[in-house]
Amino acid sequence: MPPDLTLLARGNDGMFPTARSLSYIWGDPDQGHLARVMPQFGGAMADDLVPLEVDGVLTPTPRALAAVLAYLESIQR
């Protein structure tokens, strides 16, 4: 059964796990934050970056990925 994406914050002491979510969507969670880019989208998304706060650090993040993270954070229960 797939994980319930509305419960990510609940499993992280009530805080949305931005860095962990970003690493799962964008790269390899076992290798660390943004360790490897999804090859299918990396080049196209790299041209449209926005600053995203990740663990207190503004991190250049593809706009489309920042939108996915904002959506995931908005559906937390």
Secondary structure, DSSP 8 states (H G I E B T S, - for coil): ----GGGTTGGGTTS--HHHHHHHHHS-TTT-TTSS--TTTHHHHTTSEEEEEETTEEEEEEHHHHHHHHHHHHT--
